[in-house]
Structures are given as structure tokens and as C-alpha cells.
Amino acid sequence: MPRGKYVNHKGRNRNFTNPEELEAQRKKDEEDKKWRKTREAESSDDGDDEEGGEEGDSDDSSESEEDQAKGAAQSVIQIDNPNRVAKKSHRKVEEVTVDAAPQLTRREKEELEKQRAAAAYQKRHAEGKTAQAKADLARLAIIKQHRAEAAARREAEKKEKEAKMKGADS
């Protein structure tokens, strides 16, 4: 018994199929082929007897037999699948409408809606109607007030220095 979790297959005995079994399988396959050939021959003989009276239609019927032999998919019942969308390869000119708007996907509609909302917000923001715009304007007013006070203070200090200079000169 090998140690460990996984079993190593190297060095094990090999099993081969007996030649007798291979020969038996080959014979069975040959018998099946012969049986199929005889069965096909019998069915074609029965079909020839029926078609003997109708020689004019024999060409059409032989073509239909070839079509049936090509694939069994043609005999499948056609079902209307509601999920299958069949596209027409061509349309009449009268059916095509120039004014029809193209159908948009959900993502495209959402993207357009986002763009419209952003444009509307920018317009309201420029007019000063949004909360952010009001806050910005209030901040600007406070900054203007501080700057005006600082300018007045600087002007007062300048005048004071000038007065001291004139007083010191005289």
C-alpha cells in the first residue's frame, strides 16, 4: 500500500483486451452493417413498387427522398418561439419611416438622463438657486468683506505713516 494521500499508478499491471473479444466485436459490427443494408434495400424496393404507376412524379419524389435522407431536422415540428426575434433581410420603401426615432437601450437612456440633469444643475447653479451656489456666494461675500476691511486698515495705516512723516519733518 503506497503511503500518502495520492495513489501513484506507475508500475501497476496493465490490462489488455483479449483478441477473442476484439474479434467478436468486429463480427458483430459487420452483422449490424449487413442488416442495415438489407433493411435499406427492402424499404427502397417497397418504395419502387408504389412509384411505378406515377412516372411523371418520380423525379420530384426522388428529390424529396434525398432531402429527407440529408437530415432529420427537416421533419422537426416548427414551433413559434416568442423569445426568438426574426430579422427581415429586406423591407419595402413604404414600410421605412424616416421620422422614426432610433430605439435607445436602457444604458443610453440613463446616460442621456444624466447629461440632462447635469446641464439643468449647472444652469440653476449659474443662476444661484442651488444650495451649493448659495453657500459659495455667502463665502464670497465674507471674503469680499474681509478684503475691504483689510484694504481700509492698510489705507488707515498709510495715512498714519504719512501724518507721522509730516509731523517728523516739521
Disulfide bonds with the S-S distance in Angstrom:
none
